């Protein structure tokens, strides 16, 4: 068995931890919901959701980074946030998915800021983008609250046309830009 080491991250309200088998039901429920998952390639059946979940875990093994499970300090799962760079992506991206009940409370922003900090300070990334399907206005608004700006569109190998939002780099963030 592979020993998957995913560092835990902490914010004021959240714990970001590695994916575990118990997270699958939340992932499957998210992908089964057309209204919630359309901006992330859904809806997907359980088998497809399982394959996506397994690839999320494999991403950590192959790249040394991926999606963290975001939960409250008392262990309530809220979503996933992380750096994702599968085959065919133009570059690794900062991505987020919030489960039902996890939206509208600032959790996604709090987790994304912590993941971005980790990507810059620990992983040595110089830049990050977020790829967003046109019409996913909540994700666009979050990207903009994080200081990201629309850069261009491109054809994603999995999702078709996506909008690329460029995040401020580590130098811009350290200067208090966002």
C-alpha positions as CSV (number, residue, x, y, z in Angstrom):
1,X,0.0,0.0,0.0
2,X,1.2,3.5,-0.8
3,X,1.7,5.7,2.2
4,X,0.0,8.9,1.0
5,X,1.3,11.8,3.0
6,X,-0.7,14.9,2.6
7,X,0.2,17.8,4.9
8,X,-2.7,19.2,7.1
9,X,-3.3,22.9,6.9
10,X,-5.1,25.0,9.4
11,X,-6.9,28.3,9.2
12,X,-8.9,30.2,11.8
13,X,-12.0,28.1,11.2
14,X,-10.9,25.2,9.0
15,X,-8.8,22.1,8.8
16,X,-7.6,21.0,5.3
17,X,-6.6,17.4,5.3
18,X,-5.8,14.7,2.8
19,X,-8.6,12.8,1.1
20,X,-9.9,9.7,3.0
21,X,-12.4,6.9,2.0
22,X,-15.0,8.5,4.2
23,X,-15.0,11.5,1.9
24,X,-16.4,9.6,-1.1
25,X,-20.1,10.0,-0.1
26,X,-19.8,13.8,-0.1
27,X,-18.0,13.7,-3.5
28,X,-20.7,11.3,-4.9
29,X,-23.5,13.5,-3.7
30,X,-21.9,16.6,-5.1
31,X,-21.4,15.0,-8.6
32,X,-24.9,13.5,-8.6
33,X,-26.4,17.0,-8.2
34,X,-26.6,18.6,-11.7
35,X,-27.3,22.1,-10.3
36,X,-24.1,21.9,-8.1
37,X,-21.7,20.0,-10.3
38,X,-22.2,21.3,-13.8
39,X,-19.3,23.8,-13.4
40,X,-17.0,20.9,-12.5
41,X,-17.7,18.4,-15.2
42,X,-20.9,16.9,-13.6
43,X,-23.3,15.4,-13.2
44,X,-21.5,12.1,-12.8
45,X,-22.8,8.7,-11.7
46,X,-21.3,6.9,-8.6
47,X,-18.9,4.9,-10.7
48,X,-17.6,8.0,-12.5
49,X,-17.5,9.9,-9.2
50,X,-15.5,7.1,-7.7
51,X,-13.0,7.3,-10.6
52,X,-12.7,11.0,-10.2
53,X,-12.2,10.6,-6.4
54,X,-9.5,7.9,-7.0
55,X,-7.8,10.2,-9.5
56,X,-7.8,13.0,-7.0
57,X,-5.9,10.7,-4.6
58,X,-3.5,9.6,-7.3
59,X,-2.8,13.2,-8.2
60,X,-1.1,13.6,-4.8
61,X,1.1,10.5,-5.5
62,X,2.1,11.7,-9.0
63,X,2.5,15.5,-8.3
64,X,3.0,15.9,-4.6
65,X,0.0,18.2,-4.5
66,X,-3.8,18.0,-5.1
67,X,-7.1,18.7,-3.4
68,X,-7.5,18.8,0.3
69,X,-10.7,17.9,2.1
70,X,-11.9,21.1,3.8
71,X,-13.7,20.6,7.1
72,X,-14.8,22.6,10.1
73,X,-12.7,22.2,13.3
74,X,-15.3,19.7,14.5
75,X,-15.0,17.5,11.4
76,X,-17.9,18.6,9.2
77,X,-16.9,18.2,5.5
78,X,-17.4,21.4,3.6
79,X,-15.8,20.8,0.2
80,X,-12.4,20.3,-1.5
81,X,-9.8,22.9,-2.4
82,X,-6.4,22.5,-3.9
83,X,-4.0,22.6,-6.7
84,X,-4.9,20.4,-9.7
85,X,-2.9,19.8,-12.8
86,X,-4.0,16.7,-14.7
87,X,-2.8,15.7,-18.2
88,X,-4.0,18.2,-20.8
89,X,-4.3,21.2,-18.5
90,X,-2.1,24.2,-19.6
91,X,-0.8,24.6,-16.0
92,X,-1.7,23.7,-12.5
93,X,-4.7,25.5,-11.2
94,X,-6.2,26.6,-7.9
95,X,-9.6,24.9,-7.7
96,X,-12.5,24.6,-5.3
97,X,-15.7,22.7,-4.8
98,X,-18.0,23.4,-1.9
99,X,-20.6,20.8,-0.8
100,X,-24.2,21.6,0.0
101,X,-24.2,23.7,3.2
102,X,-20.6,24.9,2.7
103,X,-21.3,27.8,0.4
104,X,-21.9,31.5,1.3
105,X,-19.9,31.5,4.5
106,X,-16.4,32.4,3.3
107,X,-15.1,28.9,3.7
108,X,-14.0,28.5,0.1
109,X,-12.1,31.8,0.2
110,X,-10.4,31.0,3.5
111,X,-9.3,27.6,2.3
112,X,-8.2,28.9,-1.2
113,X,-6.1,31.6,0.4
114,X,-4.4,29.0,2.6
115,X,-3.8,26.6,-0.3
116,X,-2.4,29.5,-2.4
117,X,-0.1,30.5,0.4
118,X,1.1,26.9,0.7
119,X,1.6,26.6,-3.1
120,X,3.7,29.7,-3.2
121,X,5.7,29.3,0.1
122,X,6.1,25.6,0.3
123,X,5.7,24.2,-3.2
124,X,7.5,27.2,-4.8
125,X,4.9,28.1,-7.4
126,X,5.4,31.5,-9.0
127,X,1.9,31.8,-10.4
128,X,-1.5,30.1,-10.2
129,X,-4.6,30.3,-12.3
130,X,-8.2,29.1,-11.8
131,X,-10.0,27.6,-14.8
132,X,-13.8,28.4,-14.7
133,X,-16.5,27.3,-17.0
134,X,-18.4,30.3,-18.4
135,X,-21.5,31.0,-16.5
136,X,-20.2,29.7,-13.2
137,X,-20.7,33.2,-11.6
138,X,-20.1,32.1,-8.0
139,X,-16.6,30.8,-8.9
140,X,-15.8,33.9,-11.0
141,X,-16.8,36.0,-8.0
142,X,-14.6,34.0,-5.7
143,X,-11.7,34.2,-8.0
144,X,-12.1,38.0,-8.2
145,X,-12.4,38.3,-4.4
146,X,-9.1,36.4,-4.3
147,X,-7.6,39.0,-6.5
148,X,-7.5,36.9,-9.7
149,X,-8.1,38.7,-13.0
150,X,-9.5,37.3,-16.2
151,X,-6.6,36.5,-18.6
152,X,-8.0,34.5,-21.5
153,X,-10.2,31.5,-22.5
154,X,-9.0,28.2,-23.7
155,X,-10.3,24.8,-24.7
156,X,-10.0,22.4,-21.8
157,X,-9.6,18.8,-22.8
158,X,-12.3,17.7,-20.4
159,X,-14.7,20.6,-20.0
160,X,-14.6,22.6,-23.3
161,X,-14.2,26.4,-23.1
162,X,-12.9,27.6,-19.8
163,X,-12.0,31.1,-18.6
164,X,-8.5,31.5,-17.1
165,X,-8.3,33.8,-14.0
166,X,-4.7,34.7,-13.0
167,X,-4.0,35.0,-9.3
168,X,-1.6,37.5,-7.9
169,X,1.9,36.1,-7.6
170,X,3.7,35.7,-4.3
171,X,5.5,39.0,-4.7
172,X,2.2,40.8,-5.2
173,X,0.6,39.2,-2.2
174,X,3.7,40.0,0.0
175,X,3.4,43.6,-1.0
176,X,-0.2,43.6,0.4
177,X,-1.8,43.6,-3.1
178,X,-4.7,41.4,-2.0
